[in-house]
Amino acid sequence: RIKAPQEVARSHLYEGMAYGLRGRLAALRNKGMPTARAAKKMRLLLLEGLQLDPNLTDAYAGIGNYNYFVDTLSALVKLLGFFIGLPGGNRVEGLKQLDLCAQKGELARAEAKFYLAKNLSRQNERQPARSIELFQELEREYPRNPLWPMMVASLHCRMGHTEPCETGYRNVFKRTSHPRNDVDEALHRAARGALQRR
């Protein structure tokens, strides 16, 4: 469609998202160089899409993630990134971009909200209350997904809120006691483990 040319900006978005997924799969397999190459290509495509259409808000999900994670890499990894031509990032700008997509995105709004909540829960951000709010929003939007209450319970535990922590884990444990899929089964095991550790 880019070569056609038809819906060129949106096609850059779709291709960029595909490279984002490729990078995520490579990262899950601990393949550093393929991850970096896919992230670099994703960033380039999404920036090109935004240049063609500045209202392509969904592109900020990928660009925001890139900016955040590249800026929070260790010094050694950043040095290696320099040698392969990996463009730098900006942690603060990345969070703003994820927030923009989480509020106004069309296709990637929920994903941006998830990554924003996840990033805000990190030790260096110290915004667990805001993270809980975002995960609760996702829970209201997707009530059948037990991951969201699991994340909320985990954050309450980290904040030292005993009652909502344990109640949250018990609710997830109960909800997933008859698993419908592998995710339910994994969350059931995780909730049981968390309750045992409590």
C-alpha positions as CSV (number, residue, x, y, z in Angstrom):
1,R,0.0,0.0,0.0
2,I,3.0,2.3,0.6
3,K,4.2,1.7,-2.9
4,A,0.7,2.0,-4.4
5,P,0.5,4.7,-2.8
6,Q,-2.6,4.2,-0.7
7,E,-3.1,5.4,2.8
8,V,0.6,5.9,3.1
9,A,0.7,7.4,6.6
10,R,-1.5,4.7,8.1
11,S,0.4,2.0,6.2
12,H,3.7,3.3,7.8
13,L,1.9,3.0,11.2
14,Y,0.9,-0.7,10.5
15,E,4.4,-1.6,9.3
16,G,5.9,0.1,12.3
17,M,3.6,-1.8,14.6
18,A,4.6,-5.0,12.9
19,Y,8.3,-4.2,13.6
20,G,7.4,-3.4,17.2
21,L,5.9,-6.9,17.5
22,R,9.0,-8.4,15.9
23,G,11.2,-6.6,18.4
24,R,9.0,-7.8,21.3
25,L,9.3,-11.4,20.2
26,A,13.0,-11.1,19.7
27,A,13.3,-9.6,23.2
28,L,11.3,-12.4,24.7
29,R,13.9,-14.8,23.1
30,N,16.8,-12.7,24.6
31,K,18.0,-11.8,21.1
32,G,19.5,-8.3,21.6
33,M,20.6,-7.4,18.1
34,P,17.4,-8.4,16.3
35,T,15.5,-6.5,19.0
36,A,17.5,-3.4,18.5
37,R,17.2,-3.6,14.7
38,A,13.4,-4.1,14.8
39,A,13.0,-1.2,17.3
40,K,15.1,1.1,15.1
41,K,13.0,0.2,12.1
42,M,9.8,0.6,14.0
43,R,10.8,4.1,15.2
44,L,11.7,5.2,11.7
45,L,8.4,4.0,10.2
46,L,6.3,5.6,12.9
47,L,8.1,8.9,12.6
48,E,7.6,8.8,8.8
49,G,3.9,8.1,9.4
50,L,3.7,11.1,11.8
51,Q,5.5,13.3,9.3
52,L,2.8,12.5,6.7
53,D,-0.1,12.8,9.2
54,P,0.6,14.6,12.5
55,N,-2.8,13.4,13.8
56,L,-1.6,9.7,13.7
57,T,-1.7,9.5,17.5
58,D,-1.4,5.7,17.6
59,A,2.2,6.1,16.4
60,Y,3.1,7.5,19.9
61,A,2.5,4.1,21.5
62,G,5.6,2.8,19.7
63,I,7.6,6.0,19.7
64,G,6.8,6.5,23.4
65,N,7.9,3.0,24.3
66,Y,11.1,3.4,22.3
67,N,11.9,6.7,23.9
68,Y,11.3,5.4,27.4
69,F,13.1,2.1,27.1
70,V,16.1,3.4,25.2
71,D,16.7,6.1,27.8
72,T,16.4,3.7,30.7
73,L,18.9,1.1,29.3
74,S,22.1,0.5,31.2
75,A,25.2,2.6,30.3
76,L,26.9,-0.5,28.7
77,V,23.8,-1.3,26.5
78,K,23.6,2.4,25.5
79,L,27.3,2.3,24.5
80,L,26.6,-0.8,22.4
81,G,23.6,1.0,20.9
82,F,25.8,3.8,19.9
83,F,27.9,1.4,17.8
84,I,25.0,0.0,15.9
85,G,23.5,3.5,15.3
86,L,20.5,3.1,17.7
87,P,19.0,6.6,18.1
88,G,18.8,7.9,21.7
89,G,15.6,8.2,23.6
90,N,14.1,10.5,26.2
91,R,12.4,8.9,29.3
92,V,10.2,11.9,30.1
93,E,9.1,12.5,26.5
94,G,8.4,8.8,26.2
95,L,6.0,8.9,29.1
96,K,4.2,12.0,27.7
97,Q,3.9,10.2,24.3
98,L,2.4,7.1,25.9
99,D,0.0,9.3,27.9
100,L,-1.1,11.1,24.7
101,C,-1.8,7.8,22.9
102,A,-3.5,6.3,26.1
103,Q,-5.9,9.3,26.0
104,K,-6.5,9.8,22.3
105,G,-5.3,6.8,20.4
106,E,-7.6,4.8,18.1
107,L,-6.0,1.4,17.7
108,A,-3.2,1.4,20.4
109,R,-4.9,3.3,23.2
110,A,-5.2,0.2,25.6
111,E,-1.6,-0.9,24.8
112,A,-0.3,2.6,25.5
113,K,-2.2,2.7,28.7
114,F,-0.8,-0.7,29.8
115,Y,2.8,0.4,29.0
116,L,2.3,3.7,30.7
117,A,0.9,2.1,33.8
118,K,3.7,-0.5,33.8
119,N,6.4,2.2,33.4
120,L,4.9,4.4,36.1
121,S,5.0,1.4,38.5
122,R,8.8,1.1,38.1
123,Q,11.1,2.1,41.0
124,N,12.7,5.0,39.1
125,E,9.3,6.6,38.4
126,R,7.7,6.1,41.8
127,Q,4.1,6.7,40.7
128,P,2.3,3.6,41.9
129,A,-0.9,5.4,42.7
130,R,-1.2,6.7,39.1
131,S,-0.3,3.2,37.8
132,I,-3.1,1.7,39.9
133,E,-5.6,4.2,38.4
134,L,-4.6,3.2,34.9
135,F,-4.8,-0.5,35.6
136,Q,-8.2,0.0,37.2
137,E,-9.3,1.9,34.0
138,L,-8.2,-1.1,32.0
139,E,-10.1,-3.4,34.3
140,R,-13.3,-1.4,33.8
141,E,-12.7,-1.4,30.0
142,Y,-11.8,-5.1,29.8
143,P,-13.6,-6.7,32.9
144,R,-13.0,-10.3,31.7
145,N,-9.2,-9.9,31.8
146,P,-7.9,-11.0,35.3
147,L,-4.5,-9.5,34.5
148,W,-5.6,-6.0,35.5
149,P,-6.8,-6.8,39.1
150,M,-3.6,-8.9,39.5
151,M,-1.5,-5.9,38.6
152,V,-3.5,-3.7,41.0
153,A,-3.1,-6.2,43.8
154,S,0.6,-6.4,43.2
155,L,1.0,-2.7,43.3
156,H,-1.0,-2.5,46.6
157,C,1.4,-5.0,48.0
158,R,4.5,-3.0,47.0
159,M,2.9,0.1,48.6
160,G,2.3,-1.8,51.8
161,H,-1.5,-1.8,51.5
162,T,-2.2,-5.2,53.1
163,E,-6.0,-5.5,52.8
164,P,-6.4,-4.5,49.1
165,C,-3.3,-6.5,48.2
166,E,-4.6,-9.8,49.8
167,T,-8.2,-9.2,48.7
168,G,-7.1,-8.6,45.1
169,Y,-5.0,-11.7,45.0
170,R,-7.8,-13.8,46.5
171,N,-10.3,-12.4,43.9
172,V,-7.9,-13.3,41.0
173,F,-7.3,-16.8,42.5
174,K,-11.1,-17.3,42.8
175,R,-11.8,-15.9,39.3
176,T,-9.2,-18.2,37.6
177,S,-10.0,-21.3,39.6
178,H,-11.6,-22.9,36.5
179,P,-9.1,-21.6,33.8
180,R,-10.4,-21.0,30.3
181,N,-7.0,-20.6,28.8
182,D,-3.2,-20.7,29.5
183,V,-3.3,-17.1,30.7
184,D,-5.9,-17.8,33.4
185,E,-3.9,-20.8,34.5
186,A,-0.7,-18.8,34.8
187,L,-2.5,-16.0,36.7
188,H,-4.1,-18.6,39.0
189,R,-0.6,-20.0,39.8
190,A,0.8,-16.5,40.3
191,A,-2.1,-15.5,42.7
192,R,-1.7,-18.7,44.7
193,G,2.1,-18.1,45.0
194,A,1.6,-14.5,46.0
195,L,-0.9,-15.5,48.7
196,Q,1.4,-18.2,50.0
197,R,4.2,-15.7,50.3
198,R,2.0,-13.3,52.2
